[in-house]
Amino acid sequence: MMADETLAKDVVTTGKKRIPKACGSCRASKVRCSGQHPCSRCQLLKRVCIFVKRPQDPNELKFESLQHELQLLKQRLDNQQNASHTLPGSDGSPSNSLDFRTTASGQSPALQHNLPSLSRKRTRTHFEVEDGSVPNFIAKGLVSTDQAELFFKAFFQGCDRFVTIFDPLHDSFQSIEARSSFLLDSIITVGSSVIDDTNPSLSAMLQFQLKKMVNLVIINQDHACLETVQALLVIACYSAERSLILAFATRMAIDIGLPDAYEELTKRLVNTDTANISRDLSLDNAALMRRTRAWFQLMVLEQILRVDAGNLRAFQLRGKARRCRVLLNQPFSTILDLRLLSQVELNALRAKFHDSLSMCETGDTDEVTSIVRDAQIDIDIWLDDWQSIMKRLTVAETPVLLLNLEVQQYWSKVVVLCRAIRVLGIENITEMSDSQKHLLSTAKVCLKKHLRVILDQPQNYLAHFRYAMDFVWAKAAYCFLLLLKLTRLLPEDDASSNLQLLNDGYVLLDQLNKAGGGSSSGGGRSQTSKMYLQVLQTSVQKFARAVQEDRLNAEVLPVEQPSMAVTDIQSPFNFFWSGGNQNSQHEIDSFVPEQFVFEWDFPGLTLFSSSGRGDSSLENFFLGPNFETDAWFLGAPG
């Protein structure tokens, strides 16, 4: 009877059939028993039971949810390490695809499945990067809108000729203000320094605030974009920390793929299907060109700092630089692209010959002479090609572009010639061979032509120095300073040439003073311009003293310093030479060697002669800071 009762409890009647319930052992073992593999209890009862899974333990649910969340976190970490921004499941696989069908509860199965990971708070860490969004100078109240527009306009009146990374049709004040506060602030800061401002401390204050922004955009990767790279390039051109800023810009440019823009753009241009490109594709090409400009400007600055400042090479150009000409005469190209692309070619040549000379053995005159000859030929070909390209234009910018080509030609040849002398390892001109002296004579001729061409057309070159970056000011001071030195080391038979050179020096100082050295000229960039004008002024004063001591020159024409040197009390001419400056001797002793030894690596300034000419005051000036300074030169009484 008991067996029948037990059997009755284990079955359920459905219609006419009696179906056994799930037995206890099946529930405990969590195994579905079947007719083929019944459990021991089912065998005893001689029946087939259907196992019904009991509700899962809540702790087990939490454990499974935690496992799922860890799996998602691991996938996210793998994606970040692979520099991928795709979310888990974006590969389109069925197992990772999200199901957005809603259920009765109003949530999709995928959302319910991922609910623990989505609703959980962010894991606490010891450090986290702050949100880098900050208002621009206008919103912060540092400058008014009118002032900002004035500084912006001042920048695009000349600074954009030296930082050729902008498109006039795209980079308006409103456009840049909407896209990037950092880029707008950098342009405003540089623009404020090139105009006459009633508040002289405003530019310094903006520069201080801009440095804070630099720290922010470098740390926070959310700012990694084209506009940030453009802003860093602007700052690098007008900052003493140019090498460090350029390194940050290079790292960011590589991270956002700027080097690929030029390759992608050239692929589209050489593709035969681009004859019928759509409007949208044309806009894409313009965007690629903006990215290409930024990368080319970065590349030019990197090569300048490597050749002229002794920096280590950060990256290497592959292929022929002259292929960049394919970007000319395109719907998205501008007039200033001529200036940029010509610089791309020239500085690629300069970097090439710089590396070739660096690999030469010391004293290998034949190899060095061969490299110099090849460099002169290639530079002349570069000049002829780009003159032909630019002469086809009939725009107001053409004379300036053509003059800039000549200036760059002479400058490049001088650096190659003087660096060749440095590689040969002989600085005493009396010990040089005739071929080595010929290299210096050629450099002297190039320097004379360089001076003549900029003085004959000051409106096309020197007048724009108010907007020039620091490197251009340094070149001007170096070229004239080296010309004076070579004139003393390689004297000419014509004594009047020294007087002509001295008069040219005064004219050069006058033009640069008007361009941006003194406050009366309206130039506000006093620090950089005064710094290099001091080098020029020191050189001219020493050369004037040496010429006056030459009796032959004194009989021909007495030399007098122009009166314009004392008309402006804030002129750089009076920065060291006024009698009230008690620190003038210390300034002269410490300033000149630091500028061209520790900041720029211009060759040729350490040349000397042991033939007896080294006793002159000019020679003592170039040999170093430990020379006797006379009271006449400093303007002191007595």
Secondary structure, DSSP 4 states (H G I P E B T S, - for coil): -HHHHHHHHTEEEETTEEEEPPPHHHHHHT----SSS--HHHHHHT------PPPPPHHHHHHHHHHHHHHHHHHHHHHHHTT--PPTTTT--TTT-------TTSS-HHHHHTHHHHHSPPPP-S--PPP-----TTTTTSS-HHHHHHHHHHHTTTGGGTS----TTT--HHHHHHH-HHHHHHHHHHHHTSS--S-THHHHHHHHHHHHHHHHHHH-GGG-SHHHHHHHHHHHHT-TTHHHHHHHHHHHHHHTTTHHHHHHHHHHHH-GGGGG--HHHHHHHHHHHHHHHHHHHHHHHHHHHHHHS-PPP-----S-GGGGGGGTT-TT--THHHHHHHHHHHHHHHHHHHHHHHTSPTT-HHHHHHHHHHHHHHHHHHHHHHHHHHHT--STTHHHHHHHHHHHHHHHHHHHHHHHHHHHT--BGGG--HHHHHHHHHHHHHHHHHHHHHHH-GGGTGGGGGG--HHHHHHHHHHHHHHHHHHHHS--S-THHHHHHHHHHHHHHHHHIIIIISGGGT---HHHHHHHHHHHHHHHHHHHHHHHH-HHHHHH------GGGTT-TTSTTHHHHSTT-TTHHHHHHHHHHHIIIII---TTTT-B--SSGGGSHHHHHHH-S-SPPPHHHHT---
